[in-house]
Amino acid sequence: MNNTDKIYHLATMGVQQLIPYKAGKPIDELERELGLTQIIKLASNENPLGPGKKALLAIQAALPTLALYPDGNGFTLKQALAKKYAVDMSQITLGNGSNEILELVARAFLTPGHEVVFSQHAFAVYPLVTQAVGATAVVVPALNYGHDLDAMLQAVTEKTRLIFIANPNNPTGTLLGQASLEQFIGALPDTCVCVLDEAYFEFVSRVELVNSIDWLKKFPNLLITRTFSKAYGLAGLRIGYGLSSPSLADILNRVRQPFNNNTLALVAAEAALTDDEHLQQTISVNAQGMQQLTDGFKSLGLEWIPSAGNFVLVDLKQAGQPVYEALLRKGVIVRPVGNYELPEHLRISVGTRTENQLFLQALTDTLANV
């Protein structure tokens, strides 16, 4: 055993066995690998329109202040969020993306003696944060590619401390209804914290939208996580937030690092909250693009999982990895999901009309040759 190998044995057992999260391939990485100059990325559920004008102006105005530390409490952003959602500022936790909120709740509530319940085909970060702190993951088989709430409730034991639910779910795009989800949370013991991950809630149609914030008044063990990375187009600034009871938020803020949100992220997020025009344009482009993609799949004789997010899983009826790699050679980056136990699917983020068409043409050409 060399000295480098010895270092690994100093880490905790959970970290030793951890497989790091693999993000979607960056554009510049593909440029370096294949020497391509025209690349489209439909892999990471990013907003194809980018940030809105109000967010960009706020960033520009804040540039002269970058020598100063940001507001460690995020007062003005919390104030804006509290006004928008009619909650108290004490109910808000700011994170480096909603991803950090998931890590904070794991660090605050889990020990190696606890269990965490989540669904098969759910967001890859749930098992990562669980394993990192040495807790036990209890993975409940999916129902129609989504959460089986009855089975998840049955999986809860006296050791269960956290439950993760993504609604809409990533990567499958499935959506739980309000009545069934509210009943599920209400049936949980008060020794269990329910994390409702709503990173994609802005894309849900008004008809199907779950009014989860109303539940905070009666479920003190509920934590709702949301982000500015998707619909608001601020993925590069990494800012998200949690909404919960004041007590739960107080616990999370005890383990949250100081200055975890940079100045540009704070001002851009606050401005983005007021940019209804950009948000509505984003939602419209997503709806049109989703129709364009699914029409394309239909013309190719492919099936897909109906999605409430800004992405869609297409069933290739063959191994997805070779198709993914062939698309890369054509300058199209999508997302293979074999790590989600969906080896014959690819996840496609909704892009602009031009990007969607380029992808569909590349997919058509690829399927004709594999």
N, C-alpha and C positions, 0 to 999 in steps of 0.2 A: 504494500500500500504506500503510494507516494504522499507527500505532504499535502498536495491539493486534495486528494481523496479523503484525507483525515478531516479536512474542514467540513465536509458534508456530514460526517458523523457527529459533529458538534451541534448541528441544527436539530430542532425538535423533530420527532418522528413524522408528524403531519407535514412539515415543510420538506423533509427529505423525500417524501413520496409524492410531492405535489408536481403536477404537470402544468407549467405556466399557461395562462390564457394566451391564445394565438389570435391576434387581431387580423382584420382584413389586410391583404397585401397593399402596401403603399404604392402610389403611382411611380414615385421616383425609383423605388426598388425594382419595379418591372422595367423601367427605362434602362437601368444599369444592366440588368440581366440579359435583356433581349435587344437592346439598342433601338427600341421603338420610340417614336415621337408623338404619335396620336393614340392616346389611351383614354378609355372611359372607365370609371370606377363605380360599380353598382354592387358594392360588397358590404358596406358598413352602415347602411340605413341613414346616411347623411342627407341633409337637405340640398337638393340639386340647385336651388336658387341662392344658396349661401345666406349670410346674415342680411337683415333688413337695413335700410338706410338709417333709421334712428339709432340702431346699435353701432353702426360704423361711425356715425357722427359723435356718439358718446365716447367711443374709443379714441378718436382723434382729439377730442377736447381733454381727455385725461392724460395724454402722453407726457405733458410737462411735469406731472406729479410722480413719475415712476421712480424717482429717487427716494420717495417716502414709502413706508410700509402701508399696506392697505388697512382699512378698518377691520380689525380682527373679529368684530361682532357682526359686520355686514348690516349695519343699522338701516340704511336707506333702502336696501333691497328687501330686507325683512319687512320693513314698513309697507313697501309696495305690494309684497306678496300677501301680507295680512289684510290689506285693503281689498285686494282682488278676490280673495277667498273667504272674507269675513271671518277670519280667525285672529287670535291674539298673537303678537310677536313672540310670546313665550312658547308657542307651539311649533316654532320653525327651527329647523337645523339646516345650515348650509353646508354643502359638500363639494368636493372636487369632482364634479359630476355626481349623478345619483349613485354611481358605482361606489363612491366613498361612503355614502350613507349605509350601503349594504355591509361594508366592512366594519363600520363603526358599531352597528347593531350586533354583529357577530362578536366583536371584541368586548362589548359591554355586557353581553348576556350569556355567552357560552363558555363552558369549561369542557375538559375531556369526558366528563360524566354526562353531558347533555346530548340530546338528539335533535336533529333538524329535519323537518319534513318538507319535501318539495316534489314536483312532478317530473316524470320522465319527459324528455324533450324541452325542459325549461332552461332558462338562461344559465350559461356555463359558469358564471361568477358564483352562483349559489353553492355548488360543491367546493369551489376554490376557497371561499371565505370560511366554510365549515371545516374543511380539512386543515386549513392553516392554523386554526386554534385547537385542533385535536378533537373536535366534537365528531359525532357519528351522523352520517347522512342516511336518511331513510327515503329512498326514491320510490315513489308510488307510480305504477304503470299508468301511462296516459290513456285517456278515453277519447277516441276520435281525434288524436293528435293534441288534445288539450288536457286540462286538469280534471281528474275524477274526484270531485269534492267529497263524495260519500266515502270513497276508499281512503282519501287523505285524512278524513276525520277519524276513521277507524284505526289509522296508523298512529294516532296520537296516544302517547303513554305518559306516565308520570315523569319520564325523563325528557319529554319534548319541551324545549324552551323556545324554539323559533319555527315559524312556518313561512316559507316564501311562496308567493303567488304573483305571477306576472299576468297583467290584464291590460291590453292584449299581450299574449304570450310571444316571446321571442325565442326561437326562430319560426314558430309555426303560424303565428298571427291569429290564433283562436281567441275567442272572446267569451267571458263568462257573463251571464245575465245578473241584473241587480238583485232579484229576489233570492236566487240560489246562493249568491255570494254573501249577502247580508245574513242569511240564515246560517251559513257555514261559520262566519266569524262569531255570531252570537252563540253558537254551540261550543266554542272553544273554552277550555278552562282558563281562569284568570292567571294561571301560572305560565301561559304560553303567549308569546308576542307574535302577532300576525303582521308580516311585512307585505303590503300590497304594492307591487312594483308597477307604476303606471307611466313608464317612460314614453309610451306611444299614445297616451289617452287623447291628445289633441286631434288625432286622425280618426277617432271613432265617430261614426255618424251621430247626430243629435238624437236620433230615435233610439239608438242602442246604448248611449252613454250612461255609465254608472255614476251616480252622485255620491261618491264615496266620502267626500269631505263632511257630509251631513252625519256620517256615522261616528265621527270623532267625539261627539258629545256623549255617546252612550257606550263606546268601546275604548276604554283607556289603554288597552293592550294593542291597539291598531297603530301601525306606522305606514303612511302613504309616502312613496318616493316618486319624484318627478324630476325632469331634466330640461335644460335649455339646449341640449345637444342635437335634438331631432327636429321638431317643428320650428324651433327658433333659429336653427342654423348656426349654433355656437359651439359645435363639437370641439373645435380646436382650443377653446378657452376653458373647457372642463368646469362646468358649474351646474349643480343640481341642488335639490333640497328635499327635506323630509317634513311632513306635516303629521302631528301626533298630539297626544295630551301634553300639557306642560311638564308633567313629571317625566314622561318618557323622553321628551326633548332635552330636559335638564340632564338626564343620564347620558344621552348621546353627546351633548356639548361638553361633558366632563372628559371624554376621551378624544374629542375632536382636537386636532392640532391647531395652535394659533396661526393665523394668517394662511389658512388652507385655501382661501380664495384670493386670487390676485386682483389688483385694482381694475384692470381692463375687463376682467370677467364680471366683476360686480357692477360696473357702470353699464356694460353692454346688456347684461341680463335685465337690469332695471328699465333701460330704454326699450328693450324688446317686448316687455310686458305691455307697453302702450302702443305697439305697432300692430294694430288689428289688421291693417291693410296687407301687410306682409304675411301675417299668419293666415289670413283667408286666401291669399294667392297661393300659399304653400299647400293648403288643404285642397284647393281646386286643382292644382297641377298634379297632386298625388292621386286624386280621384280619377282624373283623365288618364294619367299614366298607368294606373292599375287596370283600367279598362283596356287600354292599348296592349299591355302585356298579356292579360288573360285572353284577349281576342287572338293574339299571336299564338299563344299556347294551344288554343282550340284549333286554329288552322293547321297546326303541326300534329294534331292528334294527341296532345299531351294533357295530363290532368294536373290540377294544382289544388292546394289547400286554401279555401277562401280566407282572406286575411283582413283584419281590422286595422292593420298598421300601415307603414310605408314601405313594405317589403312583401314578397310572396314566395312561397315554396313551390317549385315545380317538380313534378315526379317524372323522371326521365325513363323509368322502367329499365334502367341499366345502371351500372356503376357511375356515380357522379364525378369521381375524381379525374378520370381520363377526359371527360367533357370539359371540366373546369380547366384542366391544363391546356387543352386545345384552344379554349377561348382566350387564355392568357396569351398564346402565341398570335392571336388576332388582335391583341390590344384591348381585351375586354376582361375586367376583373369582377368576378361575382364571388359568392361564398359557398364552398363545399360544407356540408353539415354531417359528415360521417361521424364526427365527434359527438353529435347529438343522437346517435343511433339512427340516422336517416341517410344511409350511404347512397341511395338512389335518387336523392333530391339535391337541388341547388337552391340557395336562397338568393333572390334577386331584389335589390333595392330599387324602388321606383325612381327613375331619373327624369330628365327633360324628355320631351317628345323625340328629339333627335337622338339622344342617348338610348332611349328605349328601342328605337327603330334599328340603330346600329347593332345593339345587342341581339335583337330578334333575327337580323340577317346573319350575324355571326353564328348564332345558335343553329339556324337552318342549315348553313353551310357545314357546320361541325357535325350535326347529326347525319348528314348525308354521307359523311366520310369516316364514321367510327363504327 
